Amino acid sequence: MENKITAGTIARTICLVLALVNQCLGMAGIQLIPIEDETINTLVTTLWTVGAAVWAWWKNNSFTKAALAGDAVMKKAKGED
């Protein structure tokens, strides 16, 4: 079995990076979501950042060869292979 980073790991990581960039830009006064009411804008971007962070790191995000090999062993032990 070849160890590869899953599409889900990549998608969650990209979503988290985009949320963090958006949050940092918002703190710098650059609004990417054009909403006039600052309270709503802050709420939306904060919820997006928190949601992306929880989603991204709730899952097992294996990037290294050792972690991917460990995932293969875990799946085999669980009978998911």
N, C-alpha and C positions, 0 to 999 in steps of 0.2 A: 504494500500500500504506500502510495506517495503522499508525503505530508505537504499540504498546501494551506495557505491562509484562506479561510472561507470568505465568501462574498458578504456574509452577514457581519463578520468582523470588520471588513473594509468599510461597509456602509455605515455601521455604527460609529466608527472612528471618524469618517468624513463628516457625518452629521454633528458629532461633538465638536470637531474643529470649526465648522461653520458657525455653530452656536456660540462658541467662545470668541471667535473673531467678531461676530455681530455684537456681542455683549461688550467687548473692549471698545469697538467703534462707538457704541452708544454712550459709554462712559466718557469718551473723548468729544462728545457732542455731534457726532456724525450719525444721523439716523437713516438706517437702510429701510426701515418700515415706515412709510410716510403717513403717520397718524398725528393729527394735530394735538390731541390731548396727551400731554407728557406722561400722565399717570398710567393711561392705558398702554402707551408705548413701552414704558418701563415694565409693567406687569407682563405684557406679551413676551418681551425679550427675555425676561428673567425666567418665566415659566418654560420657554423654549430651551433655554440653557440648562435648567435643572432637569427637564425631561430628557434632553439629549444625553446629559451626563449619567443619569440613572440608567437609561436604556443601554448606553454604550458599555458601561462597566458592570452591569448586572450579568451580562453574558460573559462567557469565558473567551477572552480575546487573546489568542495564542499567536505570537509573532515570531518567536525564536524557534530554531530547529528542535531544541530540547523540549519546548512546550508543545510543539506539534507532535513530536514523538510520544510525549506523555498523553496527549489526547487520544492518539491511536491505541495506546495500551489501555486507557480507560474505556474506550468504546468496545474494545475486544473483551475486556473483563465484564462489561455490561451486556455483551451479546448483541451490540448494535452494529457490528461490522458486517 
